[in-house]
Amino acid sequence: MEKSDPQLGPARGLIAKRLSMAEFDLTRIVPSDGAARWIENYWVIEWDRGEKPVYRQENLPHPSAHFVLDPQAGSGLFGVQTHRFFYELVGKGRVIGAKFHPGLLFPVWQRSLSELTDQCETDLAALGLDLKELQARFIALDDPADMAEILDRHIAALSAPDDPKAVQAHDLVHMIEGDQNLSRVSTLAERSGLNARQLQRLFAQYVGVSSKWVIDRYRMIEAVEAINRGEERSLTALAHRLGYFDQAHFSKAFSSLIGRTPQQLLAQSA
């Protein structure tokens, strides 16, 4: 079951979402004004499977870093995950995360986000976060969602110098997310006033992945969401809507990332 603040809208990127929402509870929480400078939302996942078999959840991560408290699998600051992300739900558990706005971790982290891509950092002194203390407090809470308020106070207290490039990177990521017709790096370069090399450096430092990766990922997230919603029965029409030359190119890209064809996911989500 998903419980999200109306400001946030539904979660995006859960593969076979209808099936997933029967296996765990997802709560997404809006940050305070102070923390919203850096944080897009907090999310809490809870499950109690009893003696049921392990459930392997699949996600398509967004181009964001996450601070995660996970007593089961490990806590830390996670960079952008470039492939499908798998998480095994077994027994009873809880996880909480803080999702940073794309591009806006760098001003407080002061390290290239490319160093964090597909990695987890546990030394968080630069962010003023004591990982062991926060994890112990999370485990002790009756309501895991209360941890969002604790994290929010820590993150709201962070300070950083103004960084126009961080804002630019953030705005370009959201431009890509919001415009399904933006399917080429050359188009992004024209709109941003940057050349391809400048875009490459900006995205590597502030986002952790290339602008092409971000464009391709949001197209795939939209493809998964269209299938999740059951709105797209014509995969050819979906391929064209997302800027692919034909269904064959779309299916190849989709299968490479998702591990099955659009037709197979459509049948699974029906």
C-alpha positions as CSV (number, residue, x, y, z in Angstrom):
1,M,0.0,0.0,0.0
2,E,1.2,3.5,-0.8
3,K,0.6,6.5,1.4
4,S,2.1,9.7,-0.1
5,D,1.5,13.3,0.7
6,P,-0.7,14.7,-2.1
7,Q,2.0,17.2,-2.9
8,L,4.3,14.4,-4.0
9,G,2.0,12.5,-6.3
10,P,2.4,8.7,-6.7
11,A,5.8,7.0,-6.5
12,R,7.4,6.4,-9.9
13,G,9.8,3.7,-11.0
14,L,8.4,0.6,-9.2
15,I,8.4,-2.2,-11.7
16,A,5.2,-4.2,-11.7
17,K,3.8,-1.7,-9.2
18,R,0.4,-3.4,-8.7
19,L,2.1,-6.5,-7.4
20,S,4.7,-4.6,-5.4
21,M,2.1,-2.6,-3.4
22,A,0.7,-5.9,-2.1
23,E,4.0,-6.9,-0.6
24,F,4.9,-3.8,1.5
25,D,3.8,-0.4,2.7
26,L,5.3,2.7,1.3
27,T,4.9,6.1,3.0
28,R,6.4,9.3,1.4
29,I,6.7,12.5,3.4
30,V,7.2,16.1,2.4
31,P,10.3,17.8,4.1
32,S,10.1,21.1,6.0
33,D,10.9,24.3,4.2
34,G,14.4,24.3,5.7
35,A,15.2,20.8,4.6
36,A,13.4,21.2,1.2
37,R,16.5,23.1,0.0
38,W,18.2,19.7,-0.3
39,I,15.5,17.0,0.1
40,E,12.8,16.1,-2.3
41,N,11.0,13.7,0.1
42,Y,11.4,11.1,2.8
43,W,10.3,7.6,2.2
44,V,9.5,4.7,4.6
45,I,9.1,1.1,3.6
46,E,7.7,-1.4,6.0
47,W,6.9,-5.1,5.6
48,D,5.9,-8.2,7.6
49,R,6.0,-11.3,5.5
50,G,5.9,-13.8,8.4
51,E,6.9,-17.2,6.9
52,K,6.1,-16.2,3.3
53,P,8.9,-16.6,0.8
54,V,11.4,-13.8,0.0
55,Y,9.9,-11.1,-2.3
56,R,12.4,-9.5,-4.6
57,Q,11.4,-5.9,-5.3
58,E,12.6,-4.2,-8.5
59,N,13.0,-0.5,-8.9
60,L,14.3,1.9,-11.5
61,P,16.2,4.5,-9.5
62,H,16.0,8.2,-10.4
63,P,19.1,10.4,-10.8
64,S,19.2,11.2,-7.1
65,A,21.3,10.4,-4.1
66,H,19.6,8.9,-1.0
67,F,20.5,8.9,2.6
68,V,19.2,5.5,3.8
69,L,18.8,3.9,7.3
70,D,18.5,0.1,6.7
71,P,19.2,-2.1,9.7
72,Q,18.9,-5.2,7.5
73,A,21.0,-4.5,4.4
74,G,23.2,-1.6,5.4
75,S,22.9,2.2,5.9
76,G,24.7,5.1,4.3
77,L,24.7,7.7,1.6
78,F,23.9,6.0,-1.8
79,G,24.7,7.7,-5.1
80,V,22.7,7.3,-8.3
81,Q,22.2,3.6,-9.1
82,T,22.7,3.1,-12.8
83,H,21.0,-0.2,-13.2
84,R,17.8,-1.9,-11.9
85,F,17.8,-1.9,-8.1
86,F,16.8,-5.2,-6.3
87,Y,15.8,-5.4,-2.7
88,E,14.8,-8.6,-0.9
89,L,12.0,-8.4,1.5
90,V,12.1,-11.2,4.1
91,G,10.5,-11.6,7.6
92,K,9.7,-8.2,9.1
93,G,11.6,-5.0,8.4
94,R,11.7,-1.3,7.9
95,V,13.8,1.2,5.9
96,I,13.8,5.0,5.7
97,G,15.4,7.2,3.2
98,A,15.9,10.9,2.4
99,K,15.9,11.5,-1.4
100,F,18.1,14.5,-2.3
101,H,17.1,16.8,-5.2
102,P,19.2,15.9,-8.3
103,G,22.2,18.2,-8.4
104,L,21.8,19.7,-4.9
105,L,23.8,17.3,-2.8
106,F,27.1,18.7,-4.1
107,P,27.0,22.0,-2.3
108,V,26.9,20.3,1.1
109,W,28.9,17.2,0.1
110,Q,31.6,19.1,-1.8
111,R,32.7,16.0,-3.7
112,S,31.9,15.1,-7.3
113,L,28.8,13.0,-7.4
114,S,30.5,10.7,-9.9
115,E,32.5,9.4,-7.0
116,L,29.3,8.2,-5.4
117,T,27.7,6.6,-8.4
118,D,26.7,3.0,-7.7
119,Q,28.5,3.4,-4.3
120,C,27.6,3.8,-0.7
121,E,29.4,6.1,1.7
122,T,29.3,5.5,5.4
123,D,31.5,8.3,6.7
124,L,29.0,11.1,6.8
125,A,30.9,13.6,9.0
126,A,30.7,16.1,6.1
127,L,26.9,16.1,6.4
128,G,27.0,16.2,10.2
129,L,25.3,12.8,10.4
130,D,26.2,10.1,12.8
131,L,25.2,6.9,11.1
132,K,25.3,4.6,14.1
133,E,23.4,6.9,16.3
134,L,20.7,7.6,13.8
135,Q,20.3,3.9,13.0
136,A,20.0,3.0,16.7
137,R,17.2,5.7,17.1
138,F,15.4,4.3,14.0
139,I,15.4,0.8,15.3
140,A,14.0,2.0,18.7
141,L,11.1,3.9,17.3
142,D,7.6,2.5,17.5
143,D,6.5,4.4,14.3
144,P,9.4,4.4,11.8
145,A,7.8,7.5,10.1
146,D,8.8,9.5,13.2
147,M,12.4,9.2,11.9
148,A,11.6,11.6,9.1
149,E,11.2,14.4,11.6
150,I,14.5,13.5,13.2
151,L,16.3,13.5,9.9
152,D,14.5,16.6,8.8
153,R,15.9,18.6,11.8
154,H,19.5,17.4,11.0
155,I,19.2,18.2,7.3
156,A,17.5,21.5,7.8
157,A,20.5,22.6,9.8
158,L,22.9,22.0,6.9
159,S,24.4,25.0,5.3
160,A,26.3,25.5,2.1
161,P,27.5,28.4,-0.1
162,D,25.3,29.4,-3.1
163,D,26.2,27.3,-6.1
164,P,24.5,28.4,-9.4
165,K,25.8,25.4,-11.2
166,A,24.1,23.1,-8.7
167,V,20.8,24.9,-9.4
168,Q,21.4,24.7,-13.1
169,A,22.0,20.9,-12.9
170,H,18.9,20.5,-10.8
171,D,16.8,22.5,-13.3
172,L,18.1,20.6,-16.3
173,V,17.2,17.3,-14.7
174,H,13.7,18.5,-14.0
175,M,13.5,19.8,-17.6
176,I,14.3,16.4,-18.8
177,E,11.8,14.7,-16.4
178,G,9.0,17.0,-17.4
179,D,9.4,16.9,-21.2
180,Q,8.9,13.6,-22.9
181,N,9.8,15.2,-26.3
182,L,13.3,15.9,-25.0
183,S,15.1,12.8,-26.2
184,R,18.4,14.1,-27.4
185,V,21.5,15.6,-25.7
186,S,21.7,18.0,-28.6
187,T,18.3,19.4,-27.8
188,L,19.2,19.8,-24.1
189,A,22.4,21.6,-25.2
190,E,20.4,24.0,-27.3
191,R,18.0,24.8,-24.5
192,S,20.7,25.1,-21.8
193,G,23.1,27.2,-23.8
194,L,25.9,24.7,-22.9
195,N,27.8,22.5,-25.4
196,A,28.1,18.7,-25.0
197,R,31.4,18.9,-23.2
198,Q,30.0,21.4,-20.7
199,L,26.9,19.3,-20.1
200,Q,29.1,16.2,-19.5
201,R,31.2,18.0,-16.9
202,L,28.2,19.6,-15.2
203,F,26.2,16.3,-14.9
204,A,29.2,14.2,-13.8
205,Q,30.0,16.6,-11.0
206,Y,26.6,17.5,-9.8
207,V,24.4,14.5,-10.7
208,G,26.8,11.6,-11.0
209,V,25.7,10.4,-14.4
210,S,25.6,11.8,-17.9
211,S,22.8,13.9,-19.4
212,K,22.2,11.1,-21.9
213,W,21.7,8.6,-19.0
214,V,19.2,10.9,-17.4
215,I,17.2,11.3,-20.7
216,D,17.2,7.5,-21.2
217,R,16.3,6.8,-17.6
218,Y,13.3,9.1,-17.5
219,R,12.0,7.6,-20.8
220,M,12.2,4.2,-19.3
221,I,10.5,5.3,-16.1
222,E,7.7,6.7,-18.1
223,A,7.5,3.5,-20.1
224,V,7.2,1.5,-16.9
225,E,4.6,3.9,-15.5
226,A,2.5,3.8,-18.6
227,I,2.5,0.0,-18.4
228,N,1.8,0.1,-14.6
229,R,-1.2,2.4,-15.3
230,G,-2.5,0.1,-18.0
231,E,-2.9,3.0,-20.3
232,E,-0.7,1.8,-23.1
233,R,-2.0,-1.2,-24.9
234,S,-0.1,-0.2,-28.1
235,L,3.6,-0.6,-27.5
236,T,4.3,1.0,-30.9
237,A,2.4,4.1,-29.9
238,L,4.3,4.2,-26.5
239,A,7.6,3.8,-28.3
240,H,6.8,6.7,-30.6
241,R,5.5,8.9,-27.8
242,L,8.9,8.4,-25.9
243,G,10.9,9.4,-29.0
244,Y,12.1,5.9,-30.1
245,F,12.5,5.4,-33.9
246,D,10.3,2.2,-33.8
247,Q,9.1,-0.5,-31.4
248,A,12.1,-2.7,-32.1
249,H,14.5,0.0,-30.8
250,F,12.3,0.6,-27.8
251,S,11.9,-3.1,-26.9
252,K,15.7,-3.6,-27.2
253,A,16.4,-0.7,-24.8
254,F,13.6,-1.7,-22.5
255,S,14.7,-5.4,-22.3
256,S,18.3,-4.4,-21.7
257,L,17.4,-2.4,-18.6
258,I,14.3,-4.2,-17.3
259,G,15.3,-7.8,-18.0
260,R,12.2,-8.6,-19.9
261,T,10.3,-7.3,-22.9
262,P,7.6,-4.6,-22.7
263,Q,5.1,-7.3,-23.7
264,Q,6.1,-9.5,-20.8
265,L,5.8,-6.7,-18.2
266,L,2.5,-5.7,-19.7
267,A,1.2,-9.2,-19.2
268,Q,2.6,-9.3,-15.7
269,S,1.0,-6.0,-14.8
270,A,-2.4,-6.9,-16.2
